[in-house]
């Protein structure tokens, strides 16, 4: 069944709200048993657009959905999972089957309406206390998002929560580098998903797998995921598992991706008790460089870390990880950090070639393990703690100095027998202050 939005008399001028138009149109398509709602060319300002079972939204060439600048206009699209204290979504589906977004049109998240115009000394533009995620599909099954473009998301862009059997393909995300927390694709406790052929440009994570804190019925591992053939430009981590890790991650493959001008390339981050296991990265090209201090990371090409976020909650174990056929140009290093031995094990790097570039950035020679657990703070965890600078210190807690300069590989509290470097090649630009050892192992000491 095919239905044209024009049958419901929208005002496609980019100024008048069309929330009720979309509500009526989707209800009509749903009452007919489902089908495609065709959105013709035009600029459609709207609050929450909530999909029903068997409804696909098709955005034609020249069609642009624009998120309202008023957060309260999204009250119909309420997620059970908070994102930085916000719950509302622009394009929303909850507990639905056979839903999706198709076509060559565009979704505009209207990020400037939800962020400060002026950046602080760390390069951070303070967001509003509440801002919508651009797309939230929660507890959905048989999801397809294909060919659309999304620009200027004010918060996470595509947030899939506890969904199963999904495909995100040939999607373009172009978010402003001015605004943080604008992850391009988040698979949060999802199963059986494919992300393929996407072009992602964002100030935060590119493709991020999470298992955030959620109700028991929604709490499941993130597993059986394939991410392939993507181009990613990120000021945070381009391909990431974590930081939210309240449940496990397993059977995940990343392949044939190009990462350019990013703050971090590949990141595995266990903080909240969930294990990360059986993960492979193959045929990845990585280019990393320093970005603004508000972003976590110090141009790490590869970052693997198991450290608790909260003193009372142990982190999980990271194991059975393979990284093969990886080509790197980096201003940083390969970093592996565990709060104690035995948390990171069976890591294999095969045919990894890393060329490190000399750079005079003021943070060169430091590594970053935020968000940390800070024993010196009364509230020793949380987002604010990641930017706390204690009296007498010059760096936030969790940003430390490498001993004796920047190495190629730095491993903290990890046994040599747990890391296999096979056919790996590390070169460093002449004339820079490098660590005399290319591969450095440090155990049980304060490396600050």
N, C-alpha and C positions, 0 to 999 in steps of 0.2 A: 504494500500500500504506500502511496506517495502523496504527501500533502504539502501544499505551498503555504509558507507563512503569510504571504500577501492576502490569503483568504481571511485573515484575522485582523487586517488593517493596522499593521505596525506603522510607527512614525520613525523612519530610518534617517534621522537628521543628526544623530550623535548627541542630542540634547534632551529629548523627551524620553522618559522611562517607558520601557516596553515589557516590564516584568509580567504584568497581567496578560499581555498578548502571548508571550511564550507559555504561560501557565495554561491558558485556554487551548492553545494549539497542541501542546503535548497531551493534554487530557483527551482531546478529540482523537489523536492518533492512537492513544492507548485504548480508548473505548472501541476502536475498530479492530483491536487485536494486535496493534503494533504496526510498525512501518518506518518510513523515512520522512522526517520533517525537513523540507527543503527551505533553506534561508537564502533568498535572492540577494543580489548586490545591494549594499547600503550600510549605514553605520547605526548599530542598534545598541543604545544605552540600556542597561538592565541591571536589576538586582539578581537574586538567585534564579537560575534556570535549572529546574529539577526534573531529571529524566525518570521515566517509568519503564516497566518491563517491555522489552522488545521494541524500544524506540531508539532510533539512530538520528542524530542531528547532523545534517549535511550542510556545510558552509560552502556556498558557491564562490567562485573567483569574484573578488570585490566585496564580499560580505565580511563585516567586522563586528564582532560582539565586544562591547566596551563595558567594563565593570563600573558600576556606580561609584562615585566618590564618597558615598554615605554608607558606612559599615552596616547600619541598621537595615539597609535594603536587602541584606543577605540572610535575614533571620529564618527563611524557609529552608536553607541548606545548612543544617547543623550537624557537624561531625561529633562523634563521641570521643575523638582523640584530639587533644589540644596540640597546637603548634605555636610555641612561644606565647601561650596564653590566649590564643585566638581559636575559635571553633567554626566560624562560618566559611562557606565556600561559594564561589561564583557559579560554576557549572558543577552540579551535584547529583549523585545517585547513591541511594542507601538500600542495600538488600535487594538489588535488582538483578535480572538476568538479561543477557543479550542487549547490552547498551553500548553506545559508543559515539565517537565524534569522527566525522569523515569530511573530505572535501579539501579544496584549495584555498579556503577562506582563512580568516585570522581571528584570534581572540586577543583582546587588549586588556591586560590586567590593571591598567591605570595606576601604576606604581607611584608616580609623583604625588598623587593625592594622599598617599599614606606614609610619606617619608619627609624628613627635614630637607630643606634646600641646601643648607650649609653643613659641611663635614667638620668633625672635631679634629683634634691634633693627631688622632690615630687613623684618620681617613674614614671614620664611621659617621654615617648619616642616621641620626636617631629616628627609628620608625614610630608610628603611632602605637599606642598601647594595644589596639586591636586593628587587624587588617586581614582581609580575606585571602585564602588560598585560591588560586585560579581554577583548578579542577580537583574535586574530591570524589572518588568512587570508593565506597566503603561497603564491605561485605557483599561485593558483587561477583557475578560469575559470567564467564564468556563476554569479556570486555574487548573492544577494538577501538584504538585511537590511531588514525591513519591520515597522513598527508597534510594535516593542518599546520598552521603557524601560530605561535603564541609569542607575544611581546610584552615587555614591561610588567612582569608579574610582581605584585607587592609582597608576596610571601612565597612559600613553596608553590611550584608551578603545576606539576602533575603529581598528586598524592594518591596512590593506590593503597588502600588500607584493608588488610585481611581479604583480599580478592583472590580468585582462582581462575585459571585458564584465561590469560589475557595476551594481547599483542599490541605493542606500541611500535609503529613502523613509519619511517619516512617523515617524522615530525621535526619541525624546526622550532627551536626555542631561542629567542634573542632578548635576553633581559639586560637591563642597564648594569654596568659595573659599579654604579654609584651606590647601589642598595644591597644590603646583606640579607642572609636567610632566604635567598631566592633559588633554592635547589631547582634544577630543571626537572628531573624525574626521580621520585621517591617510591620505591616498592617496599611497603611497610607490612611485614608479616604476610607476604603474598606467596602463592604457589603456582608453579606451571606458567611462567610468564616468559615472553620473548620481547626483547627490545632490539630493534634492528634498523639500521640505515638512518639514524637520527643525527641531526646537526644541532649541537647544544652550545650556547654561549651564555654564561651566567656568572655572577659574582660569587655564588656559593657552589655547592657540590653539583657535579654534572649528572651522573647516574649514581644514586645512593640507595643501598638496601638497608632497611631499618627493621628493628622489632621494638617498637615503642611500648610504653606502659599502656595497657588497655584492659577492658573487661574480660573476664575469664572466657566467655564464649567466643571472643574475637582473638584471644591470645594464642598464636600459633607460630611455628617456625617459618622462616623465610627459606624456601627450598625449591629446587628444580627450576633455576633461572638461567636464561641465556641472554647475554648482551653482546651484540656483534655489529661490526661494520659501522661504527659511530665516529663522528668527528666532534671533539669536545675542547672547548676553551673555557677554563674555569679559574676563578681567583681563589678557590678553595681546593677540594679534592675532586679530580676529574672522574675517577671510578672508585667507589667507596663502599665498604661494608661497615656499619655502625654510624655514628657514635652510639645512638640508641640501640641497646643490645640486651633487652630484657628476656628474649627468647633466642633460640639457636638459629644458625645459618648453615645450610649444607647443600651440597650438590649444585654448585654455582660455577658458571663458565663465562669468562670475558674473552673475546677474541677479535682480532682484525680491527683494532681501533687506533685512531690517531689523536693524540693529546698534544695540544699546542699552547704555549704561553700560559701555563697553569702554575698555581702555587704548589700543588701536590699532584703527583701522577696517580699512583695506585695506593689505596689506603685500606688497611684492615684494623678496626678499632674496637676492642672489647672493653666495656666499662661497667656493664650492669648485670653480669651473671651469665649471659648467653654465650655458648661456645660457637666458634667459627671453624668449620672443618670441610674438607673436600672441596677446595676452591682452586680453580686454575685460571691463569692469565696466559694467553698465547698470541704471538704476533702483534705486539703493541709497540707503537712509536710514541715516545714521551719527550716533551720539552717542558722544563720547569724553570721558573724564575721567581725572584722575590716580588711580593705585592705589598699592599698597605699593611701596617701592623695590626689592624683590626681583624685580619684574616689569620686563622690558625695555620701554622706550618711555616717552614723556612726553606722553600724551594725543594722539598724532598721529592726525589723521583719515585721512591718506594717507601712506604711508612707502615710498619706493623707494630701494634702496641697493645699490651694487656695490662691495664692499671685500673684500680677501682676509682669510681667517681665519688662514692660515698663510703665513709669509713666502715659502716656496718654491713655493707653489701659487697661481697667479693666479686671480682670480675670473672669472666669465663676464660676458657683455654682456646688458643688458636693453634690448629694442627692440620697436617696433611695439605699443605699449600704448595702449589707448583707454579713457577713463573718461567716461561720459556720463550725464546726468540724475542727478546725485549731490546729495543734500541733506544738509548737515552742521551739527551743533551741537557745538562742540568747545572744550575748555580748552587745546588745543595748536594745532599748525599742520600744514600740508602740507609734508613734508620729502622732499627728494631729495638723495642723497649718493653721490658717486663718488670713488674714490681718485685717479683721473686722468680727464682729458677723454676722451670717446669711448666710455665704458663704459655710459652711459645715453643713449639717443637715440630720436627719433621717439615722443615722449610727447604724447598729445593729451588735453586736458581740455575737454570740451564741456558747456555748461549745468551747471556746477558752482556751487552756492551754499553758501558757508560763513559761518556766524555764529559768531564767536569770543567766548567768555564770559570775563569778568574773573575772576581767581581769585588767592588769596594763598597757594597751595601753595608750600612752600620750594623746589621744583624748577621753579617757573615761570621761564621764560627760559632753560631748558636743553634740549638735544636729546640723543638717545641713539642711538649707532650700534653698540651691542654685538650680537654678540660681535666684538671687534676683534682686530687683530694689534698687539700691544704691543711695540715695539722695545726697551723698557727692561727686559723680563723675559727671563730665560734660556730659559724655555719661553714663547714669546711668543704662544701661542694656546691655545684650549681653554676649557672652561666655567669653571674656577676664575679664569682671567684676567679674565673679565667682571665679577668682583666685587672685583678687586684695586685697592686704593687706595694709590698710591705715597706715600712719605714727602714731607711738605710739601703734599700735595693733600688736598682734602676730598671729591672725587667719584671714583667708579670710572673707570678708563681707558675712554674711549669715551663718557663723558657730558660734554658741553661746553656752554659758554655761547654763546647767539646773540650776534653783535655788535650792540649798540645796541638790544636788546630783542626781544620776540617778534613776528615778522612773520606774515603770512597764509600766504606760501609762501617756503620757504628752499631754495635750490639751490646745492649746493657742487660745484665742478668740472664744471659742466654748461653747455654753450653755450646761449645764449638761443634760437638757431635750432632746438634740439632739443626745445623745449617749446612747445606751442601751447596758449594759454589762450583759448578761444573761448566767448563768452557766459558768462563766469565772473563771479561777484559775491562780493565779500568784505566783510563788515561786522564791526566790532569794538565791543564794549561800551564805552561812554564811561567815562572816569575811570581807566583802567588804563594801565600803562606799556608801550605798544606801540612797536614799531620805527617810525621815521618813514616807512619804505618798506614798503608792504604785500608787495611781491614783491622778494626780495633774492637777488642772484646774487653768489657769492663764488668766487674762483678761486685755486688754487695757494698759498694762505696758511694759516697756522695760525689757525683761527677760534675757538680757545679763549679 
